[in-house]
């Protein structure tokens, strides 16, 4: 089968030359041949082996495919298996699998070309946690059957709350007792114990089982039930508990630090009660949820969908406990302290005993500065159930009766709630107590003693002659000059001075030593009686010149302007600070009660029912609460279903809204579900529809785009829709199949063309089937009927599927003709309905008493019906 084609050269071949010889191989059978070609070169013999091999395929496949760790999030995960052909001809393969874990194996059979590799896709749905270890058989040409193992692990996406110091799982944090108005912070670690990235949000559960909102758990049951009517139910829980941060993303096996702050606040009550009984215990639940996994949102829409959604929710709950206590300080001798009367320059002291009535917390106090009163010590700390004495002194600086309010600041730890992104604790005054201090300062009577002046008396002396008053008090630096407005007296006024209109000062006659010089150089002085202008002597050696006076005024004006500039700059800074304080959505900077009149309150106002508080839109920095979410959801779901189709953003507002990148909390307020759509048992060749609900609880438009690639869901429409704010709508998901078996796939959707989500679709495709009420029918004679009509009975043909089924009855006849007939012989049975068919036996001579019919179902399996007639003689 080998042939050599060559012509030997007649002359020897020179060096560097060559010639060709051709070897032909012509196989005559499917076997490999071996031979050799002997080449004689001068005295050398060269053996060249010849191999004649038939074409064959050499297929190889991987023995194991490992999916690794996957999250149970209703996604389809695809891995590829390579089948390599290292042969020279194409090879055929076939894959057999009879399990339920692997969804799709495409292609299950095919051809691999020579010197090439073919990829086989294997899909797994990550809807149920568990260990995957499946085996599929692969038949390779020329290799036979081989086993390929599919391995993987599907785990739940687990969130854990860990302690910062111990790194152990925390179930509860007890903040302990706190005063109303103070705050306490605790830190935790939020741990993502899963192999995939996770977006999370924090939600405060207000109506959780076991929660308490300000109940005094130490009181009796009757007292607590009586107090429920006094409690305000409209308390915003987000003001009691702060969580920073309250949203974020966690990488696989990553943990983040979260700060929790508890700030108890006193409830407003309809009636006044004793402050000592205002002990409020709190038990709240903080839930850390995966973004978008919100169970219970479809509770009013579909019970089946609710149950499915609830089972797929991923969250972890953390209980928060704490108590709020009022500040209870008692004072002895009381809150009104009356001091003894004292004179100017003296002081009166009273010892005040302060007692802390609290059994759990100490009190840190600070007395404010008050005129005429001093306190020692001004600040301090009183332990629980302890007393402390302070000395209050009354040191008046002027004569009169004083009633002062002494404010006592109770100091504690607090946080600035205006900046919730960073929780910084600081010491602040959270409570004030006022004491009333009463004191009287009297003038001290002093006797005036006159003594004889041994020196020379002036020309004009006083009315007492040579006696001079001593001991009138401390001497002043200036000479006593008695002045009086000239317009207030007209006694002995000279005629020429009666019409003087100037506001001149009057010098008394006993101030001659001081009247030679004016107190002010630009003012006039007149006598007390005749109003004659007095002579003012200005000493040029000591008086200021005009230039010096101008320089002095300019220097004074410079300092006045400087102080005015500092004040103006301080006012500008204060106005800027006030602007940033009031520049928020809640306060618009209006001063309380400015220009408002107090309303008139009547008894009828108390009898009216309180209006429900309006729910404000959720702030970006505010933590989500279950009550706020429920209120927004109810507002959206109570509206009618939005049926206006808008597949693309058209208006300017819609384009602007649909281009926004939503935060985790905003995504958590959008519900698209259920996350698993279970069609149940459906019939092939039928069309089944389920609704995918979309609830937009945001105040902006959102754009939903659905991507479907499988042929069974191609009739789903619309695949793109713009949903207005606070609106609900739905998209009908249509399922059609022609293949019997379990169907499971997932499709993805996008929100604003950025945020991706998944929906799992499950269906069990069943063949077209009809059922009979019985497969053996016995016909008994009916008494009183005419001959030939008494053997009758009906059989019920039932259709348990959701697709109409056509049928045809065909009798089974042998050598003898059947005596049984059935009507109707053909027809249709609608979905989930039944039809009765009548079987009649026609008696006759030598007629058979048994018969058989076959119910042929169109595109379904046939059913046998045996009939027999019971004849009695």
Protein Blocks (a to p, Z undefined) as FASTA:
>chain_A
ZZcdddddfbdcdehiacddddddddfbdcdddddddddehjbccddddddddddddddd
dfbdcebjaddehpacddddddddfbfbdcddddddfbfkbmbdcdfbdcddehiacddd
dddddfbgcddddddddddehklpadddddddddddddddddfklopacfbdcebjadeh
iacdddddddddbfbdcdddddddfkbghiaehiafkbcfklmmmmmmmpcfkbcfklmp
ccddfbdcddehiacdddddddddddddfbdcdfklmcccdddddddddehiaghklmmm
omklmmmmmmmpccdddddddddddddddddfbjbdcdddddehiacddddddddfbfkb
ccdddddddehiacddfbdcddehiacddddddddfbecddddddddddddddddfklmm
bccdddddfbdcddddddddddddddddddddfbdcdfbdcfklmaccehibccdfbdcd
ddddfklpcghiafklmmpcbdcddddfklmmmmmpcfbfkbccddfklopacdddddfk
lmccfklmmmmmmmmmmmmmmmmmmmmmmmmmmmmmmmmmmmcfkbgoiaehihiacddd
dfklmmpccdddddddddfkbccdfklmmmmmmmmmmpccdfbdcfbafblmlmmmmmpc
cdfklmmmpccddfbdcebjadehiacddddddddfbfbdcddddddfbfklmmgccfbd
cddehiadddddddddfbecdddddddddehhlaccdddddddddddddddfbfbdcddd
dehiaehilmgcddddddfbfbdcdddddddddfbccfbdcddfbdcddehiacdddddd
dddehiafbdcdddddehiacddddddddddZZ
